[in-house]
């Protein structure tokens, strides 16, 4: 039976604490083999960047003039 794995991605800036910013989701084949490619990592980082950008825009739009 195939399974899905989620690998958390953390960001740490300077000496600050690490914060989870996204997840890389991978599918395991029926034989248990899991393949992680650069494309998987890029997709997870792109999704995270889009999410962070949307949240930042909401903060700006909601700020008082």
Backbone as CSV, one residue per row, in Angstrom:
resi,resn,N_x,N_y,N_z,CA_x,CA_y,CA_z,C_x,C_y,C_z
1,UNK,0.844,-1.168,0.000,0.000,0.000,0.000,0.897,1.242,0.000
2,UNK,0.588,2.208,-0.839,1.371,3.438,-0.926,1.054,4.337,0.261
3,UNK,2.032,5.161,0.629,1.867,6.073,1.756,2.397,7.450,1.367
4,UNK,1.997,8.450,2.119,2.482,9.811,1.904,3.278,10.237,3.124
5,UNK,4.434,10.819,2.883,5.285,11.320,3.949,5.325,12.841,3.888
6,UNK,5.361,13.477,5.030,5.520,14.927,5.094,6.796,15.231,5.855
7,UNK,7.683,15.998,5.226,8.935,16.388,5.849,8.862,17.886,6.127
8,UNK,8.948,18.298,7.386,8.862,19.720,7.687,10.103,20.476,7.205
9,UNK,9.893,21.732,6.796,10.972,22.622,6.376,11.021,23.761,7.386
10,UNK,12.205,24.001,7.949,12.365,25.029,8.972,13.241,26.169,8.462
11,UNK,12.987,27.374,8.982,13.781,28.551,8.653,14.311,29.142,9.950
12,UNK,15.583,29.465,9.942,16.216,30.125,11.077,17.029,31.289,10.540
13,UNK,16.812,32.466,11.081,17.549,33.646,10.653,18.399,34.120,11.831
14,UNK,19.688,34.250,11.589,20.595,34.673,12.659,20.586,33.668,13.787
15,UNK,20.548,34.180,15.001,20.551,33.295,16.166,19.136,33.041,16.675
16,UNK,18.130,33.431,15.886,16.736,33.208,16.278,16.372,31.737,16.255
17,UNK,15.254,31.435,16.853,14.806,30.043,16.881,14.261,29.638,15.518
18,UNK,14.296,28.354,15.247,13.811,27.821,13.981,12.283,27.826,13.984
19,UNK,11.705,28.116,12.812,10.259,28.159,12.670,9.870,27.313,11.456
20,UNK,8.852,26.484,11.619,8.409,25.676,10.483,7.731,26.587,9.466
21,UNK,8.204,26.519,8.214,7.660,27.390,7.172,6.955,26.616,6.071
22,UNK,6.969,25.317,6.137,6.304,24.522,5.108,6.611,23.052,5.269
23,UNK,6.158,22.286,4.296,6.390,20.844,4.305,6.646,20.350,2.895
24,UNK,7.490,19.345,2.799,7.700,18.644,1.538,6.896,17.355,1.640
25,UNK,5.967,17.163,0.724,5.138,15.961,0.732,5.647,15.000,-0.333
26,UNK,5.892,13.771,0.091,6.412,12.736,-0.798,5.514,11.506,-0.744
27,UNK,5.445,10.805,-1.843,4.694,9.555,-1.894,5.668,8.387,-1.904
28,UNK,5.342,7.382,-1.122,6.139,6.150,-1.109,5.503,5.171,-2.081
29,UNK,6.341,4.498,-2.827,5.856,3.480,-3.751,5.436,2.245,-2.965
30,UNK,4.756,1.332,-3.615,4.255,0.126,-2.957,5.367,-0.682,-2.301
31,UNK,6.586,-0.632,-2.877,7.696,-1.394,-2.302,8.412,-0.628,-1.186
32,UNK,7.896,0.565,-0.826,8.480,1.355,0.253,9.519,2.362,-0.201
33,UNK,9.803,2.412,-1.495,10.815,3.329,-2.019,10.272,4.756,-2.053
34,UNK,11.065,5.692,-1.531,10.715,7.109,-1.543,11.826,7.846,-2.278
35,UNK,11.447,8.698,-3.201,12.417,9.460,-3.966,12.208,10.940,-3.703
36,UNK,13.272,11.620,-3.298,13.244,13.066,-3.057,14.107,13.714,-4.127
37,UNK,13.511,14.608,-4.896,14.254,15.271,-5.957,14.383,16.761,-5.664
38,UNK,15.255,17.410,-6.405,15.407,18.855,-6.287,14.086,19.545,-6.637
39,UNK,13.349,18.972,-7.576,12.052,19.543,-7.953,11.064,19.501,-6.794
40,UNK,11.096,18.443,-5.981,10.231,18.358,-4.799,10.565,19.478,-3.814
41,UNK,11.849,19.694,-3.589,12.285,20.737,-2.662,11.915,22.112,-3.202
42,UNK,12.146,22.345,-4.486,11.815,23.628,-5.105,10.318,23.913,-5.012
43,UNK,9.499,22.910,-5.250,8.048,23.093,-5.178,7.610,23.460,-3.763
44,UNK,8.190,22.816,-2.761,7.838,23.125,-1.378,8.265,24.538,-1.010
45,UNK,9.446,24.952,-1.425,9.912,26.305,-1.124,9.085,27.349,-1.871
46,UNK,8.699,27.050,-3.101,7.868,27.971,-3.881,6.501,28.143,-3.221
47,UNK,5.900,27.046,-2.782,4.607,27.088,-2.112,4.702,27.892,-0.816
48,UNK,5.786,27.688,-0.080,5.994,28.422,1.164,6.171,29.909,0.898
49,UNK,6.950,30.253,-0.120,7.160,31.661,-0.468,5.846,32.317,-0.868
50,UNK,5.029,31.629,-1.633,3.726,32.172,-2.026,2.847,32.420,-0.812
51,UNK,2.866,31.493,0.131,2.079,31.620,1.350,2.554,32.795,2.200
52,UNK,3.882,32.938,2.314,4.439,34.045,3.093,4.113,35.385,2.438
53,UNK,4.170,35.438,1.110,3.860,36.665,0.387,2.389,37.047,0.570
54,UNK,1.495,36.078,0.498,0.066,36.346,0.683,-0.211,36.862,2.093
55,UNK,0.440,36.269,3.091,0.253,36.716,4.478,0.766,38.139,4.662
56,UNK,1.885,38.463,4.038,2.441,39.815,4.145,1.514,40.832,3.493
57,UNK,0.924,40.481,2.339,-0.009,41.380,1.667,-1.241,41.619,2.512
58,UNK,-1.742,40.581,3.188,-2.894,40.739,4.074,-2.579,41.693,5.211
59,UNK,-1.378,41.603,5.780,-0.980,42.510,6.850,-0.954,43.956,6.363
60,UNK,-0.400,44.177,5.168,-0.318,45.520,4.607,-1.712,46.052,4.295
61,UNK,-2.555,45.222,3.693,-3.912,45.640,3.343,-4.754,45.938,4.573
62,UNK,-4.489,45.234,5.657,-5.248,45.429,6.882,-4.714,46.537,7.771
63,UNK,-3.556,47.092,7.437,-2.953,48.139,8.263,-3.690,49.455,8.073
64,UNK,-3.742,50.242,9.130,-4.390,51.558,9.067,-3.510,52.527,8.282
65,UNK,-4.132,53.420,7.499,-3.324,54.380,6.723,-2.644,55.416,7.586
